[in-house]
Amino acid sequence: MNFKNLFLPAIISTMVLLSACGNRELKKDAAKIGDAMCRNIEVMSKMKAANIDDSATLKKLRLQSTQLQNEMMVMYQDFNKKYGDKTKDQKFIKEFNSELRKSMLECPYLSKTDREIFERELKE
């Protein structure tokens, strides 16, 4: 077999391998963001359920919420730096949103309505 016959399959194999690595990385990043979003939902749920007279608990929950919001802001900034112009590509955004929804479906604090919407959107 000559070089030309091996070149194209080698290129295709390399592209598939690299795209699979990128996909794993995107799944990992979406899971990280989804986890932070889930923790934020948990804190918000606890705030709703908290006794308004329990100022110490409410203060602690507000602090946690602020910390999570800052954490998510940093994650999104890192995400935008990492993926750059890809974040403007509709195919990339669709793939990311799909991975994020899958991650969010694992969140036990997700409302029934949001869970149904995410499940429906994943089927589309």
N, C-alpha and C positions, 0 to 999 in steps of 0.2 A: 504494500500500500504506500502511496506517495504522500508527500506533505500536504498537498491540496485536499486530499480526501480526509485527512485528520484535522485540518485547521477549522473547518466550519463546525463539526461536532464539538471540538474543544471550546470554541467561542460560545456556542449555545449552552454547553454545560456550565461554563463559568458564569454566564448571565443568569441562569436558573439558580445557581448556588448563591450568587450575590443577592439576587432578589429575595430568596428565601431568608437570608440573614437579615436583610432590611425589614422583612415582614415580621420576623421574630422580635426585632428591636422595636418596631412600631407597636406590637402587641404588649411588650414589656412597658413601654412608655404610656400606652393607653391604660394599662392595669394600674400603674403608679398614680396616674391622674384620677382614675376611677376610685381608687382606694381613698384618696384625699377627699374626693367629693362625697363618698359614702360616710366618712368620718364627720364631715361637715353636716350632712343630713342627720346623723346621730345626735350631734350637739344641738342642732336646731330642734329636734324632737324632744330632747331633754329640757330645753329652754321652755318649750310650749307646755310641757308637763309639770314644770317646776312651780312651786308655790311662790306667788309674787311677793310674799312677805319674807321669803328666805333670800335675803340680799347677798349673803356669802356664796350660796350656790349659784345664783344668777351672775354674780361678778366673775366667778370661776368659769362658768360656761361662756360668758362673753369674751373672756380672755382666750379661752380655747378656740372660739370661733374666729377671733382676730388672728391668732397664730396660724390657724388652718388657711384662712384667706391669704395671708402673706406667703405661706408655703405653696399654695396653688398658684399665686402670681409668679413666684420664682420658677415653678415647674413649667408654666406656660411660656415664660421668657426663654428658659432653657430649650424647650420644645421648638420654639420659633427660631432660635439660633441654630439648633441641630438640623432642622429640616428646611430652613430658609425658604427658597422659592417653591419648594414642593407644597407648602401650605396654601398656595394659590391654585394648585392643580385639583380640579374637581374629583378626579379618580382617587387621588391621595386622600382628600378630605372625606370622601365616602368610605374609604377603607378605614381611616382613623375613627370616624364616627361609629362604624360598625364594631370595631374592637372596643371602643369606649362603652358602647351599649352592652356588649357581652360582659364586660367587666362590671358594669353597674347592676346587671341582673343578679350578680352574686351578693349584692349589698342587702343585708337583712332589713335595713331601715328604709328601703325604697317603698314609696306608697304603692298601693295596689293599682291605682290609675297609671302612674308612671311606669310601673312594671308592664302593664298591658300595652302601653304605647311603645315601649322599647321592644317588646316581643313582636308586635305587629310590624314595626319598622325593620326589624332584622329579617322578617320573612319576605319583605318587598325587594 
